[in-house]
Amino acid sequence: MTTSLRLVDRGAWLSVNGTRKLGVSNLWRVTETEFCSCDVTDFLAEGFTEIGVDAASVQARLSGRCIQCGTEGTTEWMTLGRIVERDERAFLPVDNDAVQALSQRSSNDEPDD
C-alpha cells in the first residue's frame, strides 16, 4: 500500500495520506549538526522545505532558526517519524522532547562530488 506524503499550506504542514500530521513552530533539539555552533541546537521550525523517505523513516529539511544563537537557515535531513503498520500505514512522529543527532546522512542527500 502506498503512503502519500505532501507539504501543504506553503510548507507549514506535513500531510500523510491527506491528513495534516505535523506542523511547523515546533522546537526541535538537534546535535551533531553543521547548522550552528551550539552544542545542542534549539531549532524553531518555520517551514518544511523538502520531504523524503529513507526506508520507513519520514525525513525533511526545515527552515528556521536556533533560538539560542539566532542562526537562521535550513537544516540537514531530520527524521520526523516513521510509517508503521503495513495495513493502515500510520505515521508515528518522533518524540519532540528527544535530542536528535543529525550526523548520519540520509539517502535523500545528493551524492558527494
Backbone as CSV, one residue per row, in Angstrom:
resi,resn,N_x,N_y,N_z,CA_x,CA_y,CA_z,C_x,C_y,C_z
1,MET,0.842,-1.167,0.000,0.000,0.000,0.000,0.892,1.237,0.000
2,THR,0.544,2.225,-0.789,1.303,3.458,-0.914,0.879,4.463,0.144
3,THR,1.847,5.201,0.658,1.579,6.269,1.609,1.865,7.597,0.928
4,SER,0.908,8.504,0.972,1.053,9.814,0.351,1.634,10.804,1.360
5,LEU,2.772,11.413,1.010,3.396,12.452,1.822,3.412,13.740,1.008
6,ARG,2.913,14.819,1.609,2.903,16.117,0.909,3.136,17.233,1.913
7,LEU,3.698,18.318,1.398,3.767,19.553,2.169,2.580,20.397,1.747
8,VAL,1.825,20.903,2.717,0.648,21.717,2.399,0.753,23.069,3.097
9,ASP,-0.080,23.991,2.646,-0.114,25.353,3.177,1.266,25.999,3.150
10,ARG,1.881,25.946,1.953,3.190,26.572,1.718,4.274,26.076,2.673
11,GLY,4.270,24.781,2.940,5.294,24.173,3.779,5.045,24.275,5.266
12,ALA,3.824,24.647,5.656,3.510,24.778,7.084,3.123,23.450,7.721
13,TRP,2.715,22.473,6.918,2.237,21.188,7.435,2.773,20.039,6.609
14,LEU,3.033,18.925,7.299,3.288,17.651,6.634,1.972,16.896,6.621
15,SER,1.522,16.524,5.446,0.294,15.762,5.289,0.650,14.318,4.960
16,VAL,0.045,13.383,5.689,0.241,11.956,5.457,-1.119,11.378,5.097
17,ASN,-1.217,10.826,3.893,-2.471,10.262,3.390,-3.636,11.253,3.491
18,GLY,-3.353,12.523,3.166,-4.401,13.539,3.116,-4.784,14.143,4.454
19,THR,-4.051,13.807,5.528,-4.355,14.337,6.857,-3.135,15.076,7.390
20,ARG,-3.349,16.301,7.863,-2.248,17.065,8.453,-1.781,16.377,9.732
21,LYS,-0.494,16.035,9.758,0.059,15.291,10.892,1.067,16.075,11.711
22,LEU,1.818,16.962,11.084,2.890,17.647,11.785,3.020,19.061,11.226
23,GLY,2.922,20.046,12.107,3.030,21.432,11.696,4.341,22.055,12.125
24,VAL,4.642,23.224,11.536,5.847,23.945,11.939,5.595,24.635,13.273
25,SER,6.524,25.409,13.709,6.518,26.090,15.010,6.847,25.132,16.136
26,ASN,7.316,23.952,15.808,7.808,23.032,16.821,9.260,23.356,17.117
27,LEU,9.677,23.089,18.330,11.076,23.227,18.711,11.723,21.851,18.584
28,TRP,12.761,21.767,17.775,13.492,20.527,17.561,14.865,20.681,18.198
29,ARG,15.240,19.761,19.055,16.549,19.785,19.696,17.450,18.835,18.924
30,VAL,18.515,19.386,18.330,19.410,18.581,17.496,20.861,18.808,17.898
31,THR,21.673,17.806,17.631,23.106,17.861,17.903,23.831,17.255,16.706
32,GLU,25.158,17.368,16.712,25.979,16.861,15.613,25.497,17.428,14.281
33,THR,25.277,18.740,14.263,24.794,19.422,13.075,25.756,20.534,12.689
34,GLU,25.780,20.865,11.420,26.575,21.981,10.932,25.735,23.261,10.874
35,PHE,24.512,23.204,11.358,23.614,24.358,11.270,24.157,25.558,12.037
36,CYS,24.595,25.325,13.284,25.181,26.394,14.094,26.217,25.783,15.027
37,SER,26.868,26.623,15.810,27.951,26.130,16.665,27.495,25.733,18.068
38,CYS,26.209,25.802,18.362,25.709,25.411,19.683,25.902,23.903,19.895
39,ASP,26.206,23.502,21.143,26.349,22.071,21.445,25.058,21.331,21.144
40,VAL,23.938,21.879,21.608,22.611,21.368,21.268,21.833,22.536,20.661
41,THR,21.424,22.375,19.418,20.692,23.418,18.719,19.219,23.323,19.086
42,ASP,18.662,24.406,19.605,17.218,24.500,19.845,16.625,25.171,18.618
43,PHE,16.190,24.330,17.662,15.780,24.800,16.344,14.276,25.037,16.302
44,LEU,13.880,26.282,16.051,12.476,26.627,15.895,12.125,26.533,14.412
45,ALA,11.320,25.540,14.061,10.947,25.311,12.664,9.939,26.355,12.208
46,GLU,10.219,26.950,11.037,9.316,27.929,10.437,8.703,27.426,9.144
47,GLY,9.250,26.343,8.605,8.690,25.772,7.379,9.425,24.524,6.968
48,PHE,8.695,23.595,6.368,9.306,22.417,5.768,9.735,22.816,4.356
49,THR,10.983,22.506,3.984,11.436,22.863,2.639,11.460,21.665,1.700
50,GLU,11.753,20.475,2.222,11.771,19.244,1.419,11.344,18.086,2.303
51,ILE,10.713,17.083,1.691,10.403,15.850,2.410,10.905,14.666,1.609
52,GLY,11.139,13.573,2.297,11.592,12.366,1.645,11.411,11.178,2.563
53,VAL,11.688,10.002,2.032,11.563,8.773,2.811,12.860,8.001,2.668
54,ASP,13.389,7.530,3.792,14.565,6.674,3.819,14.140,5.416,4.559
55,ALA,13.911,4.337,3.831,13.284,3.121,4.364,11.902,3.519,4.869
56,ALA,11.575,3.280,6.137,10.259,3.662,6.657,10.294,5.021,7.363
57,SER,11.465,5.655,7.422,11.597,6.946,8.104,11.175,8.094,7.198
58,VAL,10.302,8.949,7.721,9.909,10.169,7.021,10.892,11.245,7.443
59,GLN,11.546,11.863,6.457,12.567,12.853,6.750,12.240,14.165,6.058
60,ALA,12.823,15.245,6.581,12.596,16.561,5.990,13.777,17.462,6.277
61,ARG,13.869,18.486,5.470,14.742,19.622,5.757,13.808,20.750,6.164
62,LEU,14.184,21.461,7.236,13.329,22.512,7.774,14.053,23.852,7.730
63,SER,13.303,24.901,7.474,13.869,26.242,7.575,13.445,26.825,8.911
64,GLY,14.314,27.645,9.484,14.008,28.253,10.763,15.243,28.842,11.388
65,ARG,15.268,28.845,12.732,16.378,29.484,13.453,16.673,28.773,14.761
66,CYS,17.927,28.926,15.195,18.333,28.457,16.517,17.952,29.551,17.504
67,ILE,17.155,29.207,18.503,16.705,30.234,19.434,17.777,30.603,20.452
68,GLN,18.881,29.844,20.497,19.981,30.180,21.403,20.912,31.234,20.800
69,CYS,21.354,31.012,19.549,22.349,31.905,18.949,21.790,32.787,17.835
70,GLY,20.581,32.478,17.353,19.961,33.300,16.320,20.288,32.917,14.891
71,THR,21.121,31.900,14.679,21.450,31.461,13.321,20.174,31.068,12.588
72,GLU,20.027,31.532,11.343,18.867,31.206,10.511,19.312,30.407,9.305
73,GLY,18.442,29.527,8.811,18.760,28.762,7.616,17.939,27.502,7.515
74,THR,18.502,26.513,6.814,17.841,25.239,6.571,18.681,24.115,7.160
75,THR,18.027,23.180,7.829,18.718,22.060,8.473,19.161,21.023,7.452
76,GLU,19.991,20.114,7.943,20.244,18.891,7.202,18.961,18.053,7.289
77,TRP,18.985,16.849,6.709,17.824,15.967,6.775,17.595,15.541,8.219
78,MET,16.355,15.686,8.694,15.951,15.291,10.042,14.852,14.244,9.948
79,THR,14.842,13.300,10.875,13.765,12.317,10.918,12.574,12.918,11.649
80,LEU,11.412,12.898,10.989,10.176,13.417,11.572,9.345,12.316,12.205
81,GLY,9.489,11.102,11.698,8.711,9.980,12.193,8.900,8.777,11.298
82,ARG,8.031,7.790,11.506,8.097,6.545,10.740,6.706,6.162,10.244
83,ILE,6.681,5.443,9.143,5.453,4.837,8.652,5.422,3.424,9.233
84,VAL,4.342,3.088,9.949,4.238,1.798,10.629,2.947,1.090,10.232
85,GLU,2.839,-0.159,10.636,1.651,-0.982,10.403,1.325,-1.093,8.917
86,ARG,1.743,-2.155,8.340,1.602,-2.356,6.898,0.185,-2.166,6.371
87,ASP,-0.833,-2.574,7.100,-2.201,-2.455,6.595,-2.710,-1.020,6.619
88,GLU,-2.478,-0.324,7.737,-3.022,1.022,7.883,-2.050,2.114,7.471
89,ARG,-0.759,1.803,7.418,0.264,2.775,7.045,0.165,4.044,7.886
90,ALA,0.165,3.889,9.198,0.048,5.008,10.125,1.380,5.747,10.254
91,PHE,1.323,7.026,10.567,2.502,7.851,10.793,2.717,8.001,12.287
92,LEU,3.912,7.650,12.749,4.277,7.762,14.153,5.388,8.805,14.258
93,PRO,5.082,10.008,14.792,6.106,11.062,14.865,7.158,10.764,15.924
94,VAL,8.357,11.356,15.747,9.398,11.225,16.759,9.005,12.052,17.980
95,ASP,9.618,11.748,19.104,9.391,12.484,20.337,10.102,13.832,20.244
96,ASN,9.350,14.924,20.254,9.949,16.255,20.134,10.810,16.625,21.330
97,ASP,10.655,15.955,22.456,11.468,16.245,23.629,12.852,15.604,23.543
98,ALA,13.039,14.668,22.639,14.315,13.983,22.493,15.289,14.843,21.689
99,VAL,16.586,14.620,21.902,17.622,15.291,21.118,17.983,14.367,19.962
100,GLN,17.956,14.896,18.754,18.206,14.101,17.556,19.591,14.434,17.000
101,ALA,20.425,13.418,16.768,21.746,13.609,16.164,21.590,13.614,14.645
102,LEU,22.147,14.617,13.989,21.994,14.742,12.536,23.249,14.346,11.781
103,SER,24.185,13.670,12.428,25.455,13.360,11.783,25.336,12.322,10.681
104,GLN,24.300,11.489,10.707,24.150,10.464,9.681,23.460,11.048,8.458
105,ARG,24.005,10.735,7.285,23.422,11.219,6.034,22.205,10.388,5.666
106,SER,21.279,11.010,5.022,20.100,10.320,4.528,20.313,9.902,3.095
107,SER,19.587,8.903,2.664,19.647,8.509,1.254,19.041,9.582,0.371
108,ASN,18.350,10.540,0.984,17.776,11.648,0.213,18.817,12.686,-0.165
109,ASP,19.974,12.678,0.503,21.028,13.664,0.205,21.607,13.417,-1.173
110,GLU,22.101,14.491,-1.760,22.764,14.370,-3.040,24.119,13.703,-2.835
111,PRO,24.591,12.925,-3.795,25.894,12.274,-3.642,27.018,13.306,-3.604
112,ASP,28.133,12.930,-2.938,29.309,13.801,-2.894,29.902,13.930,-4.288
113,ASP,30.462,15.102,-4.557,31.129,15.335,-5.864,32.546,14.843,-5.832
